[in-house]
């Protein structure tokens, strides 16, 4: 049932004629007649007796009139309420992000965000799996892996280059490789979803098979293993930023190859009517990524 059709019926009842209702609504009499007919067709009853000069409500129209006024009042109340919240973030913001990124980057944002927007709630799903954000009703997904072809809306937030890293203890004991081929002589910690480490050498992509005594299915496990000296790992800048600053991990740079570049991307289910809470969150996140220190 279209609110505009209900509004036409209520205006006709108040005005007493189709032409008067048309003038009040600023539309043509033909439009008024068409909308009234559409409402009657949907309700499967005749609401108005029409004559050449005036109209009167049928018994069914008399019954429907108070319901129409209630519907219009509820619609207006909803508009007023939503407009009042235009400048503030409210409701439940459902976010999903990779586990390490969620802990290192998103969690420090939550307390200030909730303090600034007291009507906001945050539901965070930290997972290294790619989840179906539409079926789960998620407002925004933060993704670091290359995006698959999708009808979802993507917004690039910041670069997040892959980096080769290891603990200071491992590098002291085994030395730091300086060329891609030297990786064959090192223990490498593989992430299940990325058994081949992606590099670029001489402008061409090249993959290196990571082989070592330990592999894992989560970024957090790989990061922890590399800090424990179990081998070299390929992670991303934002995964290890704090570890590098604290000295528990060191970045290893090769002379003949560089790891593949990645970006932190926000994925939305649609670009239409994006809630204000999503825009507030993404603006805050983008600012945090642009000022890593």
C-alpha positions in Angstrom: 0.0 0.0 0.0 1.5 3.3 -1.1 1.4 6.1 1.4 0.9 8.6 -1.4 -2.4 6.7 -2.4 -3.5 6.8 1.2 -2.8 10.5 1.4 -4.9 11.1 -1.7 -7.9 9.3 -0.1 -7.6 11.2 3.2 -7.4 14.5 1.3 -10.4 13.6 -0.8 -12.4 12.8 2.4 -11.4 16.2 3.8 -11.9 18.3 0.7 -15.1 16.8 -0.6 -14.1 16.6 -4.3 -11.3 15.3 -6.5 -10.5 18.7 -7.9 -10.2 20.3 -4.5 -8.0 17.4 -3.3 -5.8 17.8 -6.5 -5.3 21.5 -5.7 -4.3 20.8 -2.1 -1.8 18.2 -3.2 -0.5 20.2 -6.1 -1.2 17.4 -8.7 -3.7 17.0 -11.5 -7.2 15.7 -11.0 -6.4 12.8 -13.2 -3.5 11.8 -10.9 -5.8 12.0 -7.9 -8.4 9.8 -9.7 -5.7 7.3 -10.7 -4.2 7.0 -7.2 -7.6 6.6 -5.6 -8.4 3.8 -8.1 -5.1 2.1 -7.4 -5.9 2.1 -3.6 -9.4 0.8 -4.2 -8.0 -2.0 -6.5 -5.5 -3.0 -3.8 -8.1 -3.0 -1.0 -10.7 -4.6 -3.4 -13.4 -2.3 -2.2 -15.0 1.0 -3.4 -14.0 3.8 -1.0 -15.7 6.8 -2.6 -19.0 7.5 -4.5 -18.1 9.8 -7.4 -20.5 12.4 -8.9 -19.9 15.2 -11.3 -19.5 17.8 -8.6 -18.7 16.1 -5.3 -17.8 12.8 -3.7 -18.9 10.9 -0.6 -17.4 8.0 1.3 -18.9 4.6 0.9 -19.4 2.6 4.1 -16.1 0.9 3.4 -14.5 4.3 3.0 -15.9 5.4 6.4 -14.3 2.3 8.0 -11.0 2.9 6.3 -10.7 6.6 7.0 -9.4 6.4 10.6 -6.9 3.7 9.5 -5.7 6.1 6.8 -5.2 8.9 9.3 -3.2 6.5 11.6 -1.0 5.4 8.7 -0.3 9.0 7.6 0.5 10.0 11.2 2.9 7.1 11.6 4.6 8.0 8.4 5.1 11.6 9.4 6.4 10.6 12.8 8.9 8.2 11.2 10.2 11.0 8.9 10.5 13.4 11.9 12.4 10.9 13.9 14.8 10.0 11.1 15.5 13.6 10.3 16.3 14.3 13.9 19.0 11.6 13.8 20.6 12.8 10.6 23.6 14.4 12.4 24.1 11.5 14.9 25.0 7.9 14.5 22.3 5.6 16.0 21.2 2.0 15.8 23.3 -1.1 15.6 26.4 -1.0 13.4 27.3 -4.5 12.3 30.9 -4.8 11.2 33.1 -7.7 10.2 36.9 -7.5 9.8 40.0 -9.8 9.8 40.8 -10.9 13.4 44.2 -9.2 13.8 43.1 -6.0 12.0 39.9 -5.9 14.2 42.0 -6.1 17.4 44.8 -3.8 16.4 42.9 -1.1 14.5 39.1 -1.2 15.0 39.0 -2.0 18.8 40.9 1.2 19.8 38.3 3.2 17.8 35.2 1.7 19.6 35.2 3.5 23.0 35.7 7.0 21.5 33.1 6.3 18.9 30.5 5.1 21.4 31.2 8.0 23.7 30.7 10.5 20.8 27.5 8.8 19.6 25.6 7.5 22.7 22.7 6.2 20.6 25.0 3.9 18.7 25.7 0.2 19.3 28.5 -1.8 17.6 28.4 -5.5 16.8 31.8 -6.7 15.6 32.4 -10.0 13.9 36.2 -10.7 13.9 36.9 -13.4 11.4 39.5 -14.3 8.8 36.7 -16.0 6.7 34.9 -14.2 3.9 31.3 -14.1 5.1 28.1 -13.3 3.3 27.4 -9.8 4.5 23.9 -9.6 2.9 22.5 -12.8 4.5 24.0 -11.8 7.9 22.7 -8.3 7.7 26.2 -6.8 8.1 26.5 -3.0 7.4 30.2 -3.0 6.3 32.9 -5.6 5.9 36.6 -4.6 6.1 38.6 -6.8 3.7 42.3 -7.0 3.0 42.5 -10.0 0.6 42.1 -9.3 -3.1 38.4 -8.8 -3.8 36.5 -11.4 -5.9 34.1 -10.2 -8.6 31.0 -9.1 -6.8 27.9 -6.9 -7.0 28.8 -5.5 -3.6 30.0 -1.9 -3.3 33.7 -1.5 -2.5 35.5 1.6 -1.1 39.3 1.7 -0.9 40.5 3.1 2.4 44.3 2.8 2.6 47.2 0.8 1.1 48.3 -2.3 3.1 51.4 -3.8 1.5 52.4 -7.3 2.2 55.7 -7.6 4.1 58.2 -10.3 4.7 59.1 -10.5 8.4 60.7 -12.6 11.1 61.7 -12.3 14.8 65.1 -10.7 15.7 66.1 -14.1 17.2 65.4 -16.0 14.0 67.3 -13.5 11.9 70.3 -13.5 14.3 70.4 -17.3 14.1 69.7 -17.9 10.4 70.5 -14.5 8.8 68.3 -12.3 6.7 67.7 -13.3 3.0 68.4 -10.6 0.5 67.2 -12.4 -2.7 64.1 -14.3 -3.5 65.9 -17.5 -4.3 67.5 -17.4 -0.8 64.1 -18.1 0.7 64.5 -21.8 -0.2 67.1 -22.0 2.6 64.8 -20.7 5.2 61.9 -22.0 7.3 58.7 -20.3 6.0 55.4 -20.1 7.9 52.6 -20.7 5.5 49.0 -19.4 5.9 46.6 -22.0 4.6 44.7 -19.5 2.4 48.0 -18.3 0.8 50.4 -21.3 0.4 52.3 -19.4 -2.4 53.7 -16.0 -1.4 53.0 -13.4 -4.1 55.9 -11.3 -5.2 56.7 -9.0 -8.1 60.1 -9.4 -9.8 61.2 -7.4 -12.9 57.6 -6.2 -13.2 56.1 -9.7 -13.4 54.2 -11.5 -10.6 55.9 -14.6 -9.2 54.8 -17.0 -6.5 57.0 -18.6 -3.9 55.9 -21.9 -2.2 56.2 -21.4 1.5 57.5 -24.5 3.2 58.4 -24.9 6.9 57.8 -26.9 10.0 54.7 -24.9 10.9 51.6 -23.6 9.0 48.2 -22.3 10.2 44.8 -21.3 9.1 44.8 -17.9 10.8 46.8 -14.7 10.5 47.0 -14.5 14.3 48.6 -17.9 14.6 51.1 -17.1 11.8 52.0 -13.8 13.5 52.5 -15.5 16.8 54.7 -18.2 15.3 56.9 -15.7 13.6 57.3 -13.8 16.9 58.3 -17.1 18.5 61.1 -17.5 15.9 59.6 -20.4 13.9 60.5 -18.8 10.6 59.8 -16.1 8.1 56.2 -15.1 7.5 54.4 -13.0 4.9 51.8 -10.8 6.5 50.6 -7.2 5.9 51.7 -3.9 7.3 48.7 -3.4 9.5 49.0 -7.0 10.9 52.5 -6.3 12.2 52.7 -2.6 12.7 52.7 -2.7 16.5 55.1 -5.7 16.6 57.6 -3.8 14.4 57.3 -0.7 16.7 57.9 -2.9 19.7 60.8 -4.7 18.2 59.3 -8.2 18.3 59.3 -8.5 14.5 61.5 -7.1 11.8 60.7 -6.4 8.2 62.9 -8.3 5.7 63.4 -6.6 2.4 64.7 -8.4 -0.7 66.8 -6.7 -3.3 65.3 -8.4 -6.4 61.6 -8.8 -5.5 58.8 -7.0 -3.6 55.7 -8.5 -2.0 52.4 -7.9 -3.7 50.6 -4.6 -2.8 47.2 -4.9 -1.1 44.6 -2.4 0.0 42.2 -2.2 2.9 38.8 -2.0 1.4 35.3 -1.4 2.9 32.6 -3.5 1.3 29.0 -2.5 1.6 25.9 -4.4 0.6 24.6 -1.5 -1.5 25.4 2.1 -2.3 21.8 3.3 -1.8 20.7 4.9 1.5 23.9 4.1 3.3 23.1 4.6 7.1 24.7 7.5 8.8 26.4 5.2 11.3 28.3 3.5 8.5 29.6 6.8 7.1 30.7 7.9 10.6 32.5 4.6 11.2 34.3 4.6 7.8 35.3 8.3 8.1 36.8 7.5 11.5 38.5 4.4 10.2 40.0 6.2 7.2 41.3 8.9 9.5 43.0 6.2 11.7 44.6 4.5 8.7 45.8 7.8 7.4 47.5 8.6 10.7 49.1 5.3 11.7 51.2 6.8 14.5 
